[in-house]
Amino acid sequence: MAGTRAAIRYAKAALSLAGDQKAAEAVNNDMIAIAKTISDSEELDQVLKSSVVKTEIKSAVLSKIFPKLNKISSDLFNLLIDNKRIGILGDVAQKYTELFDVLNNKEIAQVTTAIPMTKDLEKKVLTKIKELTSKAVELENIVDESIIGGFILRIGDKQYNASVQNKLNRLKREFSIN
């Protein structure tokens, strides 16, 4: 919990500074790349969180992996290293992106389907989502074969579950009550 609060504070400070310098979008692109790289690499995450690995090595690793970052992003690395908080870099990057999206009135809609969505279905879903919200929406498709069929739509804190698995579970509950 404390790590999450700290990540939010660092992300807010970075967003404020980036906004002042008209570089918020460039820094957001950096943060998207950083968050994805750290979440995709268990080894990098462990190196950053390790108390055994020296800060000079962590700094060198980050410089090699991310050689062409905006100055604000690289200064954030240095600040986190100086404050011995580099282990929360992935969380900071993720929170920055979330705050950036909120600032720009943008929302991510997650659509979970049993098979990848076609372009035609994606257009239909986007049209329906735009009826539900006035925000700019980016669609993210998650493939989960366990839902069998149908879809699960999540926008912010709202969820609509039209999966076959959900319907089967509902029938199972109804039969077990009687």
Secondary structure, DSSP 8 states (H G I E B T S, - for coil): -HHHHHHHHHHHHHHHHHHHTT-HHHHHHHHHHHHHHHHH-HHHHHHHH-SSS-HHHHHHHHHHH--S--HHHHHHHHHHHHTT-GGGHHHHHHHHHHHHHHHTTEEEEEEEESS---HHHHHHHHHHHHHH-SSEEEEEEEE-GGG-SEEEEEETTEEEEEEHHHHHHHHHHHHHH-
